[in-house]
Amino acid sequence: MTTMIDSEETGAVPRLETMERRTRGLGIAVVILAGLVLALGAWIIYDISQGASTAPSAEMTQLLDDYDSAWNNYDAEAFLALTTAGYRFTSAGGSEFRRGDQASEIETRLPMFTRQFENLGEPIVTGHGPWYVSTPVHTTTNIREAEGISILTVVDIDGVLQVSDHRIIGDF
């Protein structure tokens, strides 16, 4: 007499082999996905650590700080040291000043109106020499306030960064 136990045992073997094949494929898929997640995480960390491609270099940041300081402190000598011989300033109204005239304006006229410039955000730098630097600005005087965009052209003259052109666009 045969028992039911013997016949069931022979039917279970092919089923176990099928399960083994399925779990092996699932394991491979999990390993591949884990590798992709790790690679993506490493790429994101690398990208974040690089900083924005439009952020100013340390040398550019120093020039921008010194240039803003020369304007806000009405320091014509510092302004002249930071600009090229062919420097030109163009205001929002279309007025143009050359380097010497702008130095005179900074020293004599700006203090009369207690004019001050404040950057409203981080500068955006584009180019590879010359560089173009745009910054949102807020100006105050004893008469009124105005906002706009300051655009500087920066050049490298014998290893020293200098401003060659400055344009103000906005409600000035």
C-alpha positions in Angstrom: 0.0 0.0 0.0 1.3 3.4 -0.9 0.9 6.5 1.1 0.0 10.0 0.1 3.1 11.4 1.7 5.4 9.7 -0.9 3.7 11.1 -3.9 3.4 14.6 -2.5 7.2 14.7 -1.8 8.1 14.1 -5.5 5.8 16.9 -6.7 7.4 19.6 -4.3 10.9 19.4 -5.8 10.3 21.3 -9.1 8.4 24.0 -7.3 11.4 24.6 -5.0 13.7 25.0 -8.0 11.4 27.6 -9.6 11.4 29.6 -6.3 15.2 29.5 -6.2 15.4 31.0 -9.7 12.9 33.7 -8.8 14.7 34.8 -5.6 18.1 34.9 -7.4 16.7 37.3 -10.0 15.2 39.5 -7.3 18.5 39.6 -5.4 20.3 40.7 -8.5 17.7 43.5 -9.1 18.1 44.7 -5.5 21.9 44.8 -5.8 21.7 46.8 -9.1 19.1 49.3 -7.6 21.2 49.7 -4.4 24.3 50.5 -6.6 22.3 53.1 -8.6 21.0 54.7 -5.4 24.6 55.0 -4.0 25.9 56.4 -7.3 23.1 59.0 -7.5 23.7 60.0 -3.8 27.4 60.4 -4.5 26.7 62.5 -7.6 24.3 64.8 -5.7 26.9 65.3 -2.9 29.6 66.1 -5.5 27.3 68.6 -7.3 26.3 70.4 -4.1 29.9 70.7 -3.0 31.0 72.4 -6.2 28.9 75.5 -5.6 27.1 77.5 -8.2 28.9 78.1 -11.5 27.8 81.7 -11.4 29.2 82.4 -7.9 32.1 84.9 -7.8 35.7 83.7 -6.9 37.3 85.0 -3.8 39.3 87.5 -5.8 36.2 88.7 -7.5 34.3 89.0 -4.2 37.1 91.1 -2.8 37.0 93.4 -5.8 33.2 93.8 -5.6 33.4 94.5 -1.8 36.1 97.1 -2.3 34.2 98.7 -5.2 31.0 99.0 -3.2 33.0 100.4 -0.2 34.6 103.0 -2.4 31.1 104.2 -3.5 29.6 104.1 -0.1 32.5 105.8 1.6 32.8 108.5 -1.1 36.4 107.4 -1.6 37.6 108.6 -5.1 41.1 107.3 -4.6 40.0 103.8 -3.9 37.5 104.0 -6.8 40.4 105.1 -9.2 42.5 102.2 -8.0 39.7 99.7 -8.7 38.9 100.9 -12.3 40.6 100.9 -15.7 41.7 104.0 -17.5 38.9 103.5 -20.0 36.2 103.1 -17.3 32.7 104.3 -18.1 29.6 104.6 -15.9 26.1 104.7 -17.5 23.1 105.5 -15.3 19.5 104.4 -15.8 18.6 107.8 -17.2 21.3 107.5 -19.9 23.9 109.8 -18.3 27.5 108.7 -19.0 30.6 109.5 -16.9 34.2 108.6 -17.6 36.6 107.6 -14.9 37.8 111.0 -13.7 34.3 112.5 -13.8 32.8 109.6 -11.9 35.5 109.9 -9.2 34.6 113.5 -8.8 30.9 112.6 -8.5 31.7 110.0 -5.9 33.8 112.5 -3.8 31.7 115.6 -4.1 28.1 115.0 -5.2 27.2 111.7 -3.6 27.9 112.9 -0.1 25.6 115.9 -0.7 22.7 113.5 -1.1 24.0 110.9 1.4 23.7 108.3 -1.4 24.3 104.7 -0.3 24.2 101.5 -2.3 23.1 98.1 -0.8 23.3 94.8 -2.7 20.0 92.9 -2.4 21.3 89.5 -3.3 24.3 87.5 -4.4 26.2 88.6 -7.5 25.9 86.5 -10.6 29.1 86.2 -12.6 29.3 85.1 -16.2 32.1 85.1 -18.8 35.7 84.0 -18.8 37.4 87.3 -19.0 36.0 89.8 -19.3 33.4 88.9 -16.7 30.0 90.3 -16.3 28.7 90.7 -12.8 25.0 91.5 -12.1 23.6 92.3 -8.7 20.2 93.7 -7.6 20.8 96.9 -5.8 18.9 99.3 -3.5 20.0 102.9 -3.3 18.9 105.5 -0.7 19.4 109.2 -0.7 18.1 112.0 1.5 15.5 112.5 -1.2 14.3 109.0 -2.3 14.9 105.3 -2.6 15.3 103.3 -5.8 15.9 99.7 -6.9 17.5 98.2 -10.0 20.3 96.1 -11.4 24.0 96.9 -11.3 26.0 95.4 -14.1 29.8 95.5 -14.0 32.3 94.5 -16.6 35.4 93.2 -14.9 38.7 92.6 -16.7 42.1 91.2 -15.7 44.8 93.8 -16.2 48.3 92.3 -15.5 46.9 89.8 -13.0 44.7 92.4 -11.2 40.9 92.5 -11.5 39.5 95.9 -12.3 36.1 97.3 -13.3 36.0 98.7 -16.9 32.3 99.4 -17.2 29.4 100.0 -14.8 25.7 100.2 -15.8 22.8 100.8 -13.6 19.3 99.8 -14.8 16.2 100.5 -12.9 14.1 103.2 -11.3 16.9 105.7 -10.6 
